Amino acid sequence: MTNRVIGQDHAIAAFTEAALGGRLHHAWLLTGPRGIGKATLAWAIARWVLSGATSPNLTVPDDAPELRRLKALSEPRLNLIRRPWDDKAGRLSAQITVDEIRKLLSFFHLSSAEGGRRIAIIDAADDMNIAAANALLKVLEEPPKDALILIIAHQPARLLPTIRSRCRTLRLNPLNPAQVGNALADAGIDDDAEALAALSDGSVGEALRLVGQDGLDRYQQIVDLFATLPRMDRLAAAKFSDQAAGRAGADGDPFDLSITLLDRFLTRTARAGLMGPPLPQAAKGEGALLARLSPDDHAARIWADAQARLSARARAGRAVNLDPAALVMDMLTELARLSPAQSASPAKS
């Protein structure tokens, strides 16, 4: 459990001003892309509220007994709702079920004898099935006294509108490269921080995934591969595609990583046509390559269209269990047709 919230001062201020001003709403929806600190903020809020701290930046005294209990998940005034462990399958369940949400009622009832605030963290609401979402709505409609419900949502638009309307929203923003670097330093990662920040879209969680799956090496492969245009190296393309067919593990899915990195490359290529090559570079030779592939806004539109169209097609194919290596190779073949000559602006007569 990370203790430091980085780059979300606006969200911290919104919450503490409400709490210290006696306007603490019973339910808060913490939204924003994955990996930018929503869970970190939820736990920081829980520590701050349960310890009775009053600092406007969520700091808590180091000797507060709640810190030890929260770290051990033994604090009786906090209940964490997440996907349960499936003993038969030997892995986490795919969804948060209605039974998990119903436990909230028992928790709030039994913990009321402790007095003071009682907090529930739902991580993440995106994992709830329909029955669980309806059960949560009932809790929000009739909130128990002194209850504080912190709901983490990566894609809040997919939640029931009636759930969203009963919560106050804290929107967290992607971190800038310096902030991602600071967060990585906190995690003991100093090497390649700039490149990881460039590829992570302001998400520390995504940067850590890239570290765990050798994402920078995979991205360098993409840059080197596209450097062979207009005649893409077929053997290198096949090697990259075959790597996408590996088995998903604890660090993630090789297919998802491959498509995500291709998405990032195409997005950065499109941006280069509008604003020039992005800094910092995420791989050796990337800046010069992007300038060649996307010299103007006409080329930018071609690459942006390719990103949206081909990425969606590849993910749809994977959803129906098509061969991941073939899907990636198909995407690369299509992209190879977008040679620098084709992506240049039409000559003026």
N, C-alpha and C positions, 0 to 999 in steps of 0.2 A: 504494500500500500504506500504510494508516494505521498509525501507530506506537503510538498511545496506546489502551490498553484501558480503557474507562470502565464503571464500575458492576458489575464482575465480580470483586470482591475475593475472594469465597468460592471461586470456581473457581481463581483464581491461587494462593490459599493451599493448596488441595487438591493442586495439581500440584507446587508448589515443596516442600511438606513431604514428599511422596513422593520427589521427586528428591534433595533434600538428606539425606533419611534413608536413602538406599540402597534404596528400594522402588519404583524407577521401572518401571512396567509397560511392556510393549512396545507396547501399542495403547491409544489413548485415543479415546473417542467424545465429540465436542463437539456437544451437542444444544441445541435451543431454537428459537424462531421465527426466520424469516428476518430478517436485517438488524440483529441485536442484538449482533454483534461476534464471532461464532464464528471466522470467517476471521482477523480481527484478532488474536484470542487465539492461534490456531494459529501465525501468523507470529511473534508475540511469543515464544512458547515455542521456536520454531525458532532465533530469534536468541539467546535466552538459553542454550539447550543448546549450540549450536555455538560460541558465543564462550567457553564455559567460565565464565560469570558465576555468582555464588553469592548474589546479592541475593534476598531473599524476595519481592520484588515484580516480578520479571522485568526490572528495569532492566539495561541493557547500556552499557558505556562508549561515548561518542560516537566514539572513535577506533578502535573494534574493526573490523578489516578485513572481518569477516564481514558487517557492515552494508552495505557497498558492494556486495559480491558478491551478497547476497540481494536487494537492491533491483534489481540488474541481471539477476536470475534466472540468475546464473553460478556460484553456489556448488556445487561438485562433490559436497558431502555432503548435498545436498537435492534431492529429486525431487518435482515438483508434478504430480499426476494430476488432470486435469479433462477436460471434453468437448473432443475434438480439433477442429481446423479442417477443414471439408470444402471442398477446393479446387473441386470441381465445382459445388457449390451456392453457394459464396461466402459461407458462414456457418458457425457452430459446429454440430457434429453434435448430434443430439437426445439422444444417450446417451454415457456412458462405456462403451467397448467392452472386451471381454476382452483385446484386444491391448494396451490401455493398462495394464491391471492386470498383464499378463505382463511388462511392462517393469520392474516393480518387482524381479523376481527378478534380471534383468540388472544393474539399478542397485545392488542390495545386494551382488551378487557382485563387480562391478567396483570399487565404491567401498570395499570392505573394505581395499584396499591403503593407503587414506588413513589408516586407523586412527581410533579414536574413534567417536562416535555418527554414525549416518547416519539421516536423517529423510525420511519421505515424508508429504506432505499430500495427502489426497484431498478435493477440493472440487467437488462434494458427493457423498456416497454415494447420495443420492436419485436421481442421474442414471445410476447403474449399471444395465445390463441384467442379465438372469438369469445369463448366462455370466460376466460380469464379477464379479458377487457371489460366485459359486461359486469363481472364481479367487482372489478376495481371501480367502475363507474358508481356502483351502489355505495361503496365506501366513501367516495368523494362527495356524493350527494348528501350523505349524513355523516360528516366527519366526527370521529370521537373527540371528546374534550382533550385539549392539549396535545393533539396529534400533529405531527409534521411529516408529510409524505414527500419525498424527493424522488422524482421520476426522471430517469435518464432516457432520452429518445434521440436516436441518430436520424430518423426520418419522421418527424412529428406529423407531417401531412398524412401519414398512413394511420394515425390513431383516430379513434372516434372523435368527431367534432365536439361531442358532449363532454369527453374527457378533457380535451384542450381548453374548452370554455370554463372549466372549473379549476383551472390551474393558473398560476402566474408564471409567465415564461421568463427564463434566463437564457438568452441566446449567447452562446460562446463562439468566438471568432477564431479562425485559423491563426496560428502563430506565425510571426515573421521569421526569416532565417536565423537571426541572432537569438531569438527566444527558443527556437528548436535546438540550436546549438547549446544553449544553456541547459535545457532539459536533458539533452543527451549527455552532457558533462556530469549532471547529477546522477545519471545512470552509469557513469564510468566509461562512457564512449567519447573519446576525443578525436580519434582518427576519422577522416573523411566527413567531418561534421557539416561542412559547407555543401558538399555534394548530396548528402542525405537530406539536408534541409531543402535543397532545390527540388528533389524528387518527391518529397513527402507531402507537398501541398499544405504545409503548416500543421501537420499531424505528427505528434511525437510517436503515437502508436504505430503509424505507418512507417516512420523512420526505423523503429525498432524491428518491425517486420522485415524491412529491407536488409537490416543487419543479419537477422536470423536466417534469411533465405539467400544470402549472397546477392542481393538485389543490385548493388552497384556493378558487380561483375556482369550480371545479366544485361544491365543497361548499356554497359560498354560494348557488349556483343551487338546490341541493336545499332548503336552508333557506327561501329565498324562495318556492319552489314549494309547499312544504308549508304555508307561511303563508297560502296562498290557500284551504286547506280550510275548510269542508266542500265547496266547489265548486272543485276544482283547476283552475288555468288551463291549458286544453288546449293552447293555442299554446306556452306555456312548457314544458309537458311534452313536446310534440313536438320542440321545439328541443333539449332536453336529450337525448332519445332519439336524435335524428339524430347528435348529436356522438359517441355511443357506437359508431357504425358506421364511424368513421374507421379508416384502415389502421394496423396495429401498426408501431411504429418502434423506434429504439434506446432511447427512453425508456420504452417499454412499450405495452400494449394499451389503447386507449380503452374498449373494452367491459369489460375486467377492472377498470379504474379506476372506471368508473361503478357496477358492481355492488359493488365493494369499498366505495365511498363511501356507497352506499345501505345496505349492511350496517352501516357505522359509525354512520350516522344512526339507523337503527332500534335498534341496540344501545344507543346513548346515550339514545334516547327511552325504551326499556324501563327503563334504569337510573334515569332521572329519576322514574319512578313509584315506585321503591323507595327511592331515596336523595336525591331532589331533583335539579335540573339540575346537570350536572357542571361543574366548574371546572378549567382555564380554558375559556371558550367558544371554539369553533372557528370561529365565524362571527358576524357581526352579527345580533342578534336571536334567536340560538339558544336562550339560556336561557329567555326568555319563551315561545318557541314550544314547547319541550319541556315546560314546566310546564303549558301549555294542552292539549297532546296527550296527556300522560301524567300525570294528577294523582294516581294512586293505583296500588296493586299490581294491581288488576283490569285497568286499562289497560296496565300493564307486561306482563302475560301475553299480552295480545292482540298487542302490537307484537313481543314476543319470538317468538311463534309465527309471525307474518307474516315476520319476518326469516329464520328457519330454512326455512320452506316455500317462499317465493317466490325467495329467493336460489338454493336448490338447483335449483328448476325452471328458472330462467334459465340457470344454468351448464350444466345438462343439455341444454337446447335449443341452446346454443352449441356443445356438443361434437358435435352432429349437424348442424352448419352451418346452423341456422336464422338468419333475419335478425336481427342484433344490435339494430337500432333497434326492431324489432317486439317483441323479447323485453323490452327495457327499458320500452317503452311499456305492454306488458301488465302488467309489475310495478307501474308507477306507477298504472295503472287500478285494479288490485286494492287498492293501498294507499289510493287516494282513497276507497274505500268505508269505510275505517276512520276515519270522521269523529270529531271530538272528542266529539260526543254519543254515538256508539256505543261509544267507548272509556272512557266514564265508568262508574263502578260502578252496578249496578242500585239503584234507590231502595228503601229499606227500608220495609216496610209497617208 
